[in-house]
Amino acid sequence: MLIIGIEAHALTVAEREFLQHPAVAGVILFSRNFASKAQLSDLCAEIRAGSPRPQLICVDQEGGRVQRFREGFAKLPSLERFGELARADTASALALAREHAFLMASEIIASGLDLSFAPVADLGRGNLAIGNRAFAADPATVAMFIESYVAGMHDAGMAATLKHFPGHGSVLEDTHFNQAVDSRPYAEIAEIDLPPFTAGMRAGADAVMMAHVVYPQVAPDPAGYSPHWIGTVLKSELGFNGVVFSDDIGMAAAESAGGVATRIGQHLAAGCDAVLACPPACVGEAVAAMPVRDYPLSRLQPLFAARPMTWDTLAGNDRYRSALRTMNQLEQA
């Protein structure tokens, strides 16, 4: 199945046609799709009304430098901030991370979306794409925070997506722009990078997003379209049976698979349930690559927002108001 990006603040004629295709199961939104809270709600309603099937509406609303919606939304601290706070008081920092997750997820659901691709389970070890998106460099510390964050998202009724499996934090390159190769053996990756993911799975994480990183001592292909990483490691050895997302196939590191159609085929064949085609320029080709047939849409059903929520109901929610005050204080500190 496909999760597609769109161009602007409302659907184009072509995008309305894409939503009719049985392979299109969702839409991912970016800053380019946001003008105001009211416009965002209208866009989500337009997406849902324009498709003959439920559409999973997604975003990356992590906090810090990756926060797609800002005006009218809580200013969310980066995850690294909580790792820093843990040096003085781990229990308090873990509780704050849970409230961050609840706050973020509540606002996204109130806006008409289902899912924010969070939390980042990568280690903060200098990767150019990850940076302060990670809680910390230490695997045990990140694992504790992942458990808290998954719980906070679930408190709000949002599914949690661990990214970027099996770990993007221990290489330098940003896969948006370059190929990334992690030459360590599997034993080292399993000891250092996998613990936050396994902790998240134990906490009930509902989905995993794959990394576009190549781990040549483990498998020849990038993890996102590696049958070994998805089928053998993630599903068989770790026992994960939730939803598997590709990372964006429009990123430079995904180009090693070939053209758009080939990238989609490789990811799906390796075991991804849904492929993200985020740049509008590649969406037409992505949709055209998918045959017209029945797709297992029920596979994504657990990821739809679990309970209705509006900005009006949030205004009277004591936990939301408390979390909002707390995050504002952290940002001002």
C-alpha atoms as one frame of an Amber mdcrd trajectory, in Angstrom:
protein
   0.000   0.000   0.000   1.007   3.633  -0.401   1.101   6.650   1.903   1.358
   9.699  -0.368   2.457  13.306   0.010   0.393  16.169  -1.384   1.359  19.580
  -2.743  -0.360  22.323  -0.804  -3.146  23.438   1.533  -5.923  21.664  -0.368
  -6.150  18.698  -2.710  -5.491  19.138  -6.410  -7.646  17.453  -9.034  -4.913
  14.869  -9.615  -4.621  14.151  -5.876  -8.357  13.544  -5.628  -7.903  10.982
  -8.387  -4.997   9.350  -6.553  -7.245   8.865  -3.511  -9.558   6.726  -5.643
  -6.835   4.158  -6.293  -7.219   1.080  -4.052  -3.499   1.053  -3.202  -3.573
   4.552  -1.654  -4.199   3.964   2.029  -3.042   7.226   3.542  -1.612  10.715
   3.246   1.395  12.231   5.001   1.333  15.982   5.654   4.243  18.431   5.900
   4.761  22.113   6.694   3.867  22.891   3.076   0.360  21.597   3.820  -0.195
  23.766   6.889  -1.442  27.349   7.106  -3.596  27.304  10.245  -5.421  24.944
  12.574  -8.706  25.598  10.776  -7.196  25.000   7.338  -5.548  21.791   8.567
  -8.838  20.431   9.895 -10.522  21.301   6.601  -7.774  19.522   4.651  -8.126
  16.374   6.746 -11.878  16.425   6.228 -11.354  16.892   2.490  -9.000  13.904
   2.355 -11.457  11.691   4.199 -14.429  12.817   2.112 -12.486  12.389  -1.127
 -11.712   8.691  -0.747 -13.980   5.650  -0.933 -12.009   4.067   1.918 -10.590
   5.294   5.251  -7.336   7.198   4.802  -4.620   7.073   7.456  -3.539  10.713
   7.823   0.008  11.059   9.143   2.701  13.586  10.005   6.135  13.851  11.629
   5.397  15.927  14.738   8.341  14.957  16.916   9.202  18.279  18.522  12.352
  20.364  18.218  13.413  20.868  14.617  10.975  18.261  13.270   7.607  19.804
  14.009   5.495  20.307  10.889   2.647  22.244  12.533   3.637  25.194  14.717
   1.234  28.146  14.678  -1.432  27.404  17.307   0.286  24.205  18.446   2.396
  23.563  21.519   6.064  24.323  20.989   7.458  20.875  21.654  10.985  20.512
  23.059  13.351  18.170  21.246  13.667  14.658  22.665  17.300  15.345  23.527
  16.084  17.799  26.191  14.654  14.925  28.230  17.875  12.981  28.034  19.651
  16.009  29.439  17.134  16.313  32.271  17.609  12.633  33.137  21.175  13.322
  34.264  19.742  15.096  37.301  16.455  13.211  37.828  15.665  10.199  35.667
  12.192   9.514  37.054  11.065  13.105  36.546  12.495  13.202  33.011  10.694
   9.987  32.072   7.414  11.388  33.378   7.944  14.588  31.379   8.617  12.588
  28.210   5.326  10.755  28.696   3.512  14.096  28.977   5.303  15.376  25.858
   3.973  12.337  23.988   0.450  12.828  25.332   0.473  16.524  24.431   1.810
  15.951  20.923  -0.577  13.104  20.152  -3.609  14.912  21.581  -3.086  17.963
  19.372  -2.544  15.851  16.257  -5.712  13.831  16.832  -7.689  16.996  17.618
  -6.617  18.368  14.230  -8.145  15.427  12.371  -5.047  13.285  11.844  -4.447
   9.747  13.066  -0.739   9.286  13.452   2.523  11.060  14.118   5.494   8.913
  13.154   7.074   8.826  16.604   9.074   8.152  18.685  12.618   8.265  17.326
  14.343   5.197  18.801  17.723   5.978  17.249  20.734   6.794  19.387  22.086
  10.339  19.560  25.571   9.598  18.272  26.174  12.371  15.762  24.079  11.341
  12.772  23.342  14.408  10.650  19.679  13.478  10.167  18.987  12.516  13.767
  20.851  15.043  15.923  18.696  16.218  18.829  15.773  14.117  17.616  17.234
  11.314  19.774  16.818  11.105  23.535  20.442  10.216  24.272  23.524   8.307
  23.166  23.206   5.540  25.739  21.030   2.567  24.636  19.643   1.825  28.107
  18.634   5.456  28.590  16.923   5.648  25.205  15.134   2.350  25.897  13.612
   3.739  29.109  12.432   6.874  27.333  10.942   4.902  24.454   8.793   2.937
  26.885   7.535   6.169  28.484   6.905   7.823  25.152   4.932   4.890  23.753
   2.809   4.930  26.914   2.087   8.650  26.540   1.009   8.283  22.923  -1.251
   5.393  23.880  -2.717   7.510  26.695  -3.919   9.936  24.021  -5.271   7.188
  21.773  -2.484   7.279  19.180  -0.475   4.342  17.879   3.310   4.499  18.271
   5.833   4.000  15.437   9.441   3.193  16.307  11.945   4.642  13.863  14.352
   4.049  12.142  14.875   0.295  12.479  17.424  -1.188  13.135  19.062   2.109
  14.112  20.102   5.222  12.207  22.059   6.975  14.931  25.460   5.308  14.644
  26.370   6.486  11.128  27.169  10.043  10.072  25.325  10.447   6.757  21.870
  11.959   6.327  19.927   9.541   4.114  17.801  12.387   2.766  20.850  13.387
   0.728  23.423  10.563   0.772  23.894   6.828   0.974  24.609   5.652   4.512
  26.666   2.545   5.291  27.066   1.069   8.772  29.878  -1.491   8.582  29.563
  -2.951  12.077  28.803  -6.641  12.648  25.337  -7.725  13.694  26.418  -8.543
  17.256  27.443  -4.933  17.836  24.278  -3.513  16.263  22.142  -5.884  18.325
  23.904  -4.905  21.550  23.967  -1.150  20.971  21.204  -0.054  18.582  18.415
  -2.607  19.004  17.605  -2.244  22.745  15.415   0.884  22.308  13.419  -0.914
  19.607  12.943  -4.065  21.654  11.907  -1.939  24.638   9.341  -0.167  22.477
   7.995  -3.465  21.226   7.614  -4.721  24.792   5.728  -1.505  25.559   3.256
  -2.287  22.788   4.490  -0.147  19.884   2.166  -0.622  16.947   4.472   0.037
  13.987   8.081   0.312  12.901   9.619   2.533  10.233  12.677   1.145   8.490
  16.007   2.907   7.937  17.482   3.538   4.487  20.876   2.485   5.897  22.982
  -0.379   4.492  24.545  -2.769   7.007  26.841  -4.765   4.684  28.060  -7.240
   7.312  24.436  -8.244   7.873  22.689  -7.953   4.489  23.520  -6.384   1.113
  20.439  -4.158   0.756  19.354  -1.121   2.783  17.233  -2.247   5.726  14.077
  -0.767   4.213  14.014  -3.315   1.425  16.007  -6.080   3.057  14.157  -9.400
   3.461  16.728 -10.302   6.092  16.194  -7.248   8.288  12.402  -7.240   7.925
  11.579 -10.926   7.656  14.354 -12.642   9.588  15.344 -10.104  12.241  12.285
  -7.914  12.849   9.496 -10.429  12.351  11.038 -13.829  13.084  13.759 -13.180
  15.664  12.137 -10.223  17.454   8.583 -11.455  16.931   7.201  -8.113  15.770
   3.812  -8.469  14.058   2.819  -4.825  13.829   2.819  -2.583  10.757   6.083
  -2.041   8.875   6.545   1.288   7.058   9.264   2.196   4.627  10.967   5.515
   5.080  10.336   8.000   2.268  11.300   6.485  -1.094  11.948  10.027  -2.348
  15.093  10.235  -0.213  18.467   9.953  -1.917  19.416   6.778  -0.064  16.380
   4.984  -1.528  17.549   5.580  -5.090  19.903   2.594  -4.941  16.907   0.355
  -5.638  16.245   2.032  -9.016  13.285   4.058 -10.264  10.147   4.789  -8.262
   8.312   1.654  -9.380  11.309  -0.533  -8.602  11.747   1.055  -5.176   8.127
   0.320  -4.324   8.370  -3.244  -5.551  11.547  -3.906  -3.588  10.137  -2.529
  -0.330   6.860  -4.414  -0.605   8.585  -7.649  -1.595  10.857  -7.380   1.439
   7.891  -7.179   3.801   6.890  -3.528   4.171   3.149  -3.102   4.620   3.108
   0.493   3.373   5.528   2.588   1.345   5.884   6.335   1.870   6.013   8.361
  -1.354   6.353  11.854   0.112   7.521  14.212  -2.688   4.472  15.168  -4.788
   6.638  14.864  -7.919   6.946  11.099  -7.452   3.392  10.327  -6.343   1.890
   9.946  -9.820   4.536   7.416 -10.790   4.121   5.616  -7.468   0.369   5.269
  -7.880   0.762   4.144 -11.483   3.140   1.397 -10.326   0.453  -0.212  -8.157
  -1.977  -2.680  -9.775  -5.701  -2.187  -9.351  -6.686  -4.986  -6.969  -7.813
  -5.556  -3.411  -5.309  -4.437  -0.766  -5.187  -5.531   2.886  -6.398  -2.214
   4.245  -7.361  -3.868   7.523  -3.626  -4.227   8.213  -3.505  -0.473   8.968
  -6.734  -0.360  10.995  -4.973  -0.491  14.403  -3.173   2.746  13.532  -6.251
   4.931  13.212  -6.829   7.296  16.140  -8.508   5.318  18.897 -10.793   8.016
  20.255 -12.386  11.245  19.011 -10.816  14.456  20.230 -11.310  18.101  19.329
  -9.568  21.319  20.242 -12.657  22.252  22.261 -12.478  19.091  24.343  -8.731
  19.565  24.819  -9.363  23.039  26.235 -11.194  21.411  29.135  -8.776  18.519
  29.598  -6.768  18.985  32.799  -3.937  16.695  31.745  -3.556  18.465  28.415
  -3.490  21.905  30.032  -0.944  20.743  32.594   1.280  19.193  29.910   1.038
  22.347  27.830   2.154  24.518  30.745   5.008  22.157  31.551   6.346  22.052
  27.989   6.129  25.833  27.730   8.196  26.114  30.911  10.776  23.700  29.530
  11.065  25.700  26.335  11.556  28.926  28.281  14.102  27.456  30.723
